[in-house]
């Protein structure tokens, strides 16, 4: 009776695209990291001098623009695909067979 049955097809989704929620969380992390760097630049302005101070001032002023541009850059959605997988035959011994 069990010899004529076909094994069930199981699908795997390991190659599915990332969710929009994950993409948004990654963009928020990048934005907050850049804003953290900006805060550090502001703090370093008071303890440095010379050309380094000017670099920190320029970075503190320019970083918000780049942070917003990068945070709003949504990655293009890639189509995922589902691949059928045939499970292996269960070869464990069971009582009653």
C-alpha positions in Angstrom: 0.0 0.0 0.0 2.8 2.5 0.8 5.0 1.5 -2.1 3.0 3.5 -4.8 3.0 6.8 -2.9 5.2 9.6 -4.0 7.3 11.5 -1.4 5.7 14.9 -0.5 7.3 18.0 -2.0 8.6 20.4 0.6 9.4 24.0 -0.4 12.3 26.0 1.0 12.3 29.8 1.1 16.0 30.4 2.1 16.5 32.5 -1.0 13.5 34.7 -0.5 14.0 38.4 -0.5 14.5 40.4 2.7 11.4 41.9 4.2 10.8 45.7 3.9 10.8 45.8 7.8 14.4 44.5 7.8 15.4 46.9 5.1 13.9 49.8 7.1 15.6 48.7 10.3 19.0 48.6 8.6 18.5 52.1 7.1 17.5 53.4 10.6 20.7 51.9 12.1 22.8 53.6 9.4 21.2 56.9 10.0 21.7 56.7 13.8 25.3 55.7 13.3 26.0 58.7 11.2 24.2 61.0 13.6 26.4 59.5 16.4 29.5 60.3 14.4 28.2 63.8 14.0 27.8 64.2 17.8 31.4 63.0 18.3 32.6 65.5 15.7 30.8 68.3 17.6 32.5 67.2 20.8 35.9 67.0 19.2 35.6 70.6 17.9 36.1 71.8 21.4 39.3 69.8 22.2 41.1 70.0 18.8 42.7 72.8 16.9 44.0 73.6 13.4 43.0 71.8 10.3 41.5 68.9 12.3 39.0 71.3 13.9 37.9 72.4 10.4 37.5 68.9 9.2 35.3 68.1 12.2 33.2 71.2 11.7 32.6 70.4 8.0 31.8 66.8 8.9 29.3 67.9 11.6 27.6 70.2 9.1 27.6 67.8 6.1 26.8 64.5 7.8 23.0 65.2 8.3 22.6 65.7 4.5 24.4 62.4 3.7 22.6 60.6 6.5 19.2 61.5 5.2 20.1 60.6 1.6 21.4 57.2 2.7 18.5 56.6 5.0 16.0 57.3 2.2 17.8 55.1 -0.3 15.6 52.1 -0.5 17.3 49.0 -2.0 15.5 47.7 -5.1 13.3 44.7 -4.3 14.7 41.5 -5.8 12.4 38.7 -6.6 12.9 35.6 -4.4 12.3 32.2 -5.6 11.0 29.0 -4.0 12.9 25.8 -4.7 11.2 22.5 -4.2 13.0 20.0 -2.0 12.3 16.3 -1.7 12.7 15.1 1.8 14.8 12.0 2.5 13.1 8.7 3.2 12.5 8.2 6.9 14.7 5.1 7.7 14.1 5.0 11.5 12.6 1.8 12.8 9.2 2.1 14.4 7.2 -0.2 16.5 4.4 -2.0 14.8 6.0 -2.2 11.3 
